[in-house]
Structure formats: structure tokens, C-alpha cells
Amino acid sequence: MDLKELLLSRGKTTRQAGVSKNLVIDLIHGRRSPGPTAIRKLAEALEVGTEVVYAACQESVRRASAGGEASQQGTGDAQAQPAEQGG
């Protein structure tokens, strides 16, 4: 379960996650790693253990790294790929 799935399963929005919305979005897309304080605040807001939050963030990074376009739909990366192959 990645961070987005964890938020949804707990019925929370990015604004209700206990940290800044921008941080949550970056964590969901695997662009940042959470520090100890962020992990603790997320865990408190989501009412789960810190290990659950850490694992969810790790899964978000894994999916972003492995999935490329699949995990980042609508980004410039997904659109740039076909142009490079065609040229």
C-alpha cells in the first residue's frame, strides 16, 4: 500500500495528513523522503504506526521509480517518451 492508498483507506485528504499538502504530494509521487518528524505527524494524523507510514512512503518511491509513466500520468515525462522514440 502506497501513501495515497493509505490516505484513502483512512478517509483523509492531503490537507488532513498532519503535514503540508505539498509535502504529502511530493511523498505520494516519490519525489521526497519523509524525515522522522514528518513520519510521526503523518502517523498521528492517520492513526497508524510510524512503520506503516514509512512502508507506505517506501512503496510510493518504489512505484514512482518502477512505473515511470504509469505512476505519473499526465506529467511531461509520459508525453516526452513517444516523441523521443519517433524521432
MDTraj code that builds the backbone (N, CA, C; nanometers):
import mdtraj as md
import numpy as np

residues = "MET ASP LEU LYS GLU LEU LEU LEU SER ARG GLY LYS THR THR ARG GLN ALA GLY VAL SER LYS ASN LEU VAL ILE ASP LEU ILE HIS GLY ARG ARG SER PRO GLY PRO THR ALA ILE ARG LYS LEU ALA GLU ALA LEU GLU VAL GLY THR GLU VAL VAL TYR ALA ALA CYS GLN GLU SER VAL ARG ARG ALA SER ALA GLY GLY GLU ALA SER GLN GLN GLY THR GLY ASP ALA GLN ALA GLN PRO ALA GLU GLN GLY GLY".split()
xyz = np.array([
    [0.0857, -0.1183, 0.0000],
    [0.0000, 0.0000, 0.0000],
    [0.0892, 0.1232, 0.0000],
    [0.0678, 0.2114, -0.0976],
    [0.1455, 0.3340, -0.1009],
    [0.0766, 0.4425, -0.0172],
    [0.1381, 0.5593, -0.0120],
    [0.0858, 0.6649, 0.0746],
    [-0.0525, 0.7127, 0.0304],
    [-0.0750, 0.7231, -0.0993],
    [-0.2065, 0.7656, -0.1472],
    [-0.3141, 0.6663, -0.1038],
    [-0.2858, 0.5386, -0.1189],
    [-0.3807, 0.4350, -0.0771],
    [-0.4036, 0.4384, 0.0741],
    [-0.2975, 0.4645, 0.1493],
    [-0.3102, 0.4737, 0.2947],
    [-0.4012, 0.5902, 0.3327],
    [-0.3793, 0.7054, 0.2708],
    [-0.4653, 0.8211, 0.2976],
    [-0.6117, 0.7877, 0.2684],
    [-0.6356, 0.7284, 0.1520],
    [-0.7730, 0.6939, 0.1136],
    [-0.8349, 0.5941, 0.2106],
    [-0.7573, 0.4951, 0.2508],
    [-0.8105, 0.3924, 0.3418],
    [-0.8444, 0.4490, 0.4792],
    [-0.7783, 0.5577, 0.5159],
    [-0.8034, 0.6214, 0.6457],
    [-0.9048, 0.7353, 0.6331],
    [-0.9529, 0.7599, 0.5106],
    [-1.0521, 0.8652, 0.4895],
    [-0.9979, 1.0056, 0.5061],
    [-0.8711, 1.0234, 0.4738],
    [-0.8067, 1.1541, 0.4901],
    [-0.7693, 1.2133, 0.3550],
    [-0.7713, 1.3453, 0.3475],
    [-0.7250, 1.4163, 0.2291],
    [-0.5802, 1.4592, 0.2519],
    [-0.5176, 1.5125, 0.1483],
    [-0.3800, 1.5606, 0.1639],
    [-0.3723, 1.6743, 0.2652],
    [-0.4803, 1.7477, 0.2794],
    [-0.4828, 1.8583, 0.3770],
    [-0.5022, 1.8098, 0.5205],
    [-0.5475, 1.6878, 0.5377],
    [-0.5728, 1.6326, 0.6713],
    [-0.4634, 1.5365, 0.7162],
    [-0.3514, 1.5368, 0.6475],
    [-0.2466, 1.4382, 0.6732],
    [-0.1512, 1.4751, 0.7861],
    [-0.1646, 1.5941, 0.8411],
    [-0.0795, 1.6318, 0.9536],
    [0.0474, 1.7049, 0.9153],
    [0.0766, 1.7127, 0.7855],
    [0.1919, 1.7865, 0.7345],
    [0.1429, 1.8692, 0.6153],
    [0.2315, 1.9471, 0.5562],
    [0.1888, 2.0333, 0.4457],
    [0.1394, 1.9510, 0.3267],
    [0.0437, 2.0086, 0.2576],
    [-0.0126, 1.9423, 0.1398],
    [0.0957, 1.9164, 0.0358],
    [0.1856, 2.0130, 0.0168],
    [0.2928, 1.9967, -0.0811],
    [0.3845, 1.8804, -0.0465],
    [0.4140, 1.8636, 0.0821],
    [0.4973, 1.7510, 0.1242],
    [0.4269, 1.6197, 0.0942],
    [0.2990, 1.6120, 0.1255],
    [0.2232, 1.4891, 0.1001],
    [0.2242, 1.4561, -0.0488],
    [0.2026, 1.5549, -0.1323],
    [0.2018, 1.5320, -0.2771],
    [0.3387, 1.4827, -0.3244],
    [0.4450, 1.5450, -0.2739],
    [0.5798, 1.5003, -0.3102],
    [0.6060, 1.3578, -0.2629],
    [0.5588, 1.3242, -0.1437],
    [0.5764, 1.1884, -0.0918],
    [0.4984, 1.0878, -0.1754],
    [0.3764, 1.1220, -0.2118],
    [0.2930, 1.0330, -0.2930],
    [0.3601, 1.0032, -0.4267],
    [0.4230, 1.1036, -0.4855],
    [0.4867, 1.0868, -0.6163],
    [0.6320, 1.0409, -0.6058],
    [0.6778, 1.0121, -0.4850],
    [0.8119, 0.9599, -0.4663],
    [0.9225, 1.0600, -0.4908],
    [0.8910, 1.1878, -0.4840],
    [0.9904, 1.2919, -0.5101],
    [1.0714, 1.3286, -0.3868],
    [1.0205, 1.2942, -0.2697],
    [1.0896, 1.3242, -0.1431],
    [1.0773, 1.2058, -0.0498],
    [1.1695, 1.2004, 0.0442],
    [1.1612, 1.1016, 0.1510],
    [1.1255, 1.1743, 0.2796],
    [1.0385, 1.1165, 0.3605],
    [0.9983, 1.1846, 0.4839],
    [1.1049, 1.1733, 0.5916],
    [1.1188, 1.2784, 0.6694],
    [1.2059, 1.2743, 0.7856],
    [1.1299, 1.2178, 0.9046],
    [1.1983, 1.1981, 1.0154],
    [1.1338, 1.1411, 1.1346],
    [1.0134, 1.2208, 1.1845],
    [1.0228, 1.3532, 1.1807],
    [0.9116, 1.4365, 1.2275],
    [0.7902, 1.4209, 1.1375],
    [0.8120, 1.4216, 1.0064],
    [0.7014, 1.4052, 0.9125],
    [0.6365, 1.2685, 0.9289],
    [0.7164, 1.1653, 0.9463],
    [0.6617, 1.0306, 0.9661],
    [0.5744, 1.0269, 1.0909],
    [0.6236, 1.0873, 1.1976],
    [0.5476, 1.0882, 1.3238],
    [0.4160, 1.1644, 1.3079],
    [0.4214, 1.2813, 1.2441],
    [0.2995, 1.3615, 1.2258],
    [0.1991, 1.2906, 1.1354],
    [0.2467, 1.2290, 1.0282],
    [0.1576, 1.1529, 0.9405],
    [0.0937, 1.0373, 1.0172],
    [0.1738, 0.9669, 1.0943],
    [0.1228, 0.8533, 1.1713],
    [0.0150, 0.8972, 1.2700],
    [0.0369, 1.0087, 1.3377],
    [-0.0627, 1.0603, 1.4319],
    [-0.1915, 1.0995, 1.3603],
    [-0.1787, 1.1698, 1.2494],
    [-0.2970, 1.2154, 1.1760],
    [-0.3759, 1.0993, 1.1170],
    [-0.3035, 0.9952, 1.0713],
    [-0.3693, 0.8810, 1.0086],
    [-0.4051, 0.7711, 1.1087],
    [-0.3609, 0.7902, 1.2326],
    [-0.3884, 0.6946, 1.3401],
    [-0.3368, 0.5554, 1.3066],
    [-0.2107, 0.5527, 1.2624],
    [-0.1413, 0.4276, 1.2344],
    [-0.0015, 0.4378, 1.2933],
    [0.0703, 0.3281, 1.2931],
    [0.2065, 0.3278, 1.3435],
    [0.3029, 0.3940, 1.2465],
    [0.4141, 0.4415, 1.2985],
    [0.5146, 0.5058, 1.2141],
    [0.5689, 0.4089, 1.1097],
    [0.5763, 0.2797, 1.1452],
    [0.6275, 0.1818, 1.0499],
    [0.5344, 0.1667, 0.9288],
    [0.4044, 0.1871, 0.9505],
    [0.3069, 0.1800, 0.8412],
    [0.3277, 0.2978, 0.7461],
    [0.3477, 0.4158, 0.8020],
    [0.3714, 0.5351, 0.7198],
    [0.5015, 0.5207, 0.6428],
    [0.6069, 0.4748, 0.7105],
    [0.7366, 0.4578, 0.6448],
    [0.7249, 0.3594, 0.5287],
    [0.6589, 0.2478, 0.5515],
    [0.6419, 0.1466, 0.4462],
    [0.5611, 0.2021, 0.3289],
    [0.4580, 0.2809, 0.3583],
    [0.3758, 0.3401, 0.2527],
    [0.4577, 0.4388, 0.1697],
    [0.5409, 0.5169, 0.2349],
    [0.6261, 0.6119, 0.1621],
    [0.7280, 0.5383, 0.0766],
    [0.7847, 0.4313, 0.1294],
    [0.8792, 0.3499, 0.0525],
    [0.8116, 0.2899, -0.0701],
    [0.6888, 0.2451, -0.0547],
    [0.6136, 0.1887, -0.1666],
    [0.5850, 0.2960, -0.2716],
    [0.5562, 0.4181, -0.2274],
    [0.5342, 0.5280, -0.3215],
    [0.6593, 0.5533, -0.4044],
    [0.7750, 0.5515, -0.3401],
    [0.9020, 0.5712, -0.4108],
    [0.9254, 0.4556, -0.5081],
    [0.9002, 0.3335, -0.4636],
    [0.9212, 0.2164, -0.5472],
    [0.8342, 0.2238, -0.6728],
    [0.7081, 0.2572, -0.6537],
    [0.6162, 0.2655, -0.7680],
    [0.6559, 0.3771, -0.8634],
    [0.6980, 0.4898, -0.8102],
    [0.7397, 0.6007, -0.8951],
    [0.8634, 0.5631, -0.9755],
    [0.9558, 0.4916, -0.9134],
    [1.0788, 0.4504, -0.9811],
    [1.0531, 0.3422, -1.0845],
    [0.9724, 0.2451, -1.0492],
    [0.9472, 0.1310, -1.1376],
    [0.8457, 0.1622, -1.2459],
    [0.7444, 0.2425, -1.2115],
    [0.6343, 0.2633, -1.3039],
    [0.6543, 0.3719, -1.4056],
    [0.7377, 0.4681, -1.3778],
    [0.7582, 0.5780, -1.4714],
    [0.6284, 0.6440, -1.5116],
    [0.5894, 0.6260, -1.6361],
    [0.4689, 0.6907, -1.6879],
    [0.3433, 0.6412, -1.6179],
    [0.3384, 0.5141, -1.5820],
    [0.2179, 0.4576, -1.5211],
    [0.1871, 0.5243, -1.3879],
    [0.2902, 0.5587, -1.3098],
    [0.2655, 0.6181, -1.1793],
    [0.2583, 0.7701, -1.1856],
    [0.2920, 0.8288, -1.3004],
    [0.2937, 0.9745, -1.3123],
    [0.2102, 1.0188, -1.4312],
    [0.0898, 0.9691, -1.4414],
    [0.0041, 1.0036, -1.5532],
    [-0.0153, 1.1542, -1.5604],
    [-0.0112, 1.2048, -1.6824],
    [-0.0357, 1.3468, -1.7022],
    [0.0869, 1.4332, -1.6863],
    [0.2040, 1.3738, -1.6607],
    [0.3248, 1.4545, -1.6476],
    [0.3916, 1.4691, -1.7821],
    [0.4821, 1.5610, -1.7923],
    [0.5565, 1.5800, -1.9149],
    [0.6395, 1.4583, -1.9513],
    [0.6864, 1.3817, -1.8518],
    [0.7672, 1.2638, -1.8780],
    [0.6925, 1.1636, -1.9655],
    [0.5676, 1.1413, -1.9357],
    [0.4890, 1.0423, -2.0097],
    [0.4689, 1.0870, -2.1542],
    [0.4587, 1.2162, -2.1756],
    [0.4350, 1.2665, -2.3095],
    [0.5646, 1.2774, -2.3892],
    [0.6768, 1.2938, -2.3226],
    [0.8039, 1.3088, -2.3915],
    [0.8525, 1.1750, -2.4487],
    [0.8192, 1.0673, -2.3865],
    [0.8667, 0.9353, -2.4281],
    [0.8340, 0.9029, -2.5728],
    [0.7091, 0.9109, -2.6180],
    [0.6794, 0.8782, -2.7570],
    [0.7508, 0.9678, -2.8568],
    [0.7684, 1.0934, -2.8268],
    [0.8349, 1.1853, -2.9175],
    [0.9807, 1.1435, -2.9385],
    [1.0469, 1.0975, -2.8325],
    [1.1852, 1.0542, -2.8432],
    [1.1947, 0.9273, -2.9264],
    [1.0993, 0.8367, -2.9141],
    [1.1021, 0.7111, -2.9878],
    [1.0756, 0.7347, -3.1363],
    [0.9911, 0.8318, -3.1669],
    [0.9550, 0.8580, -3.3045],
    [1.0616, 0.9337, -3.3814],
    [1.1552, 0.9965, -3.3103],
    [1.2496, 1.0830, -3.3775],
    [1.3755, 1.0177, -3.4038],
])
top = md.Topology()
chain = top.add_chain()
for i, resn in enumerate(residues, 1):
    res = top.add_residue(resn, chain, resSeq=i)
    for name in ("N", "CA", "C"):
        top.add_atom(name, md.element.get_by_symbol(name[0]), res)
traj = md.Trajectory(xyz[None], top)
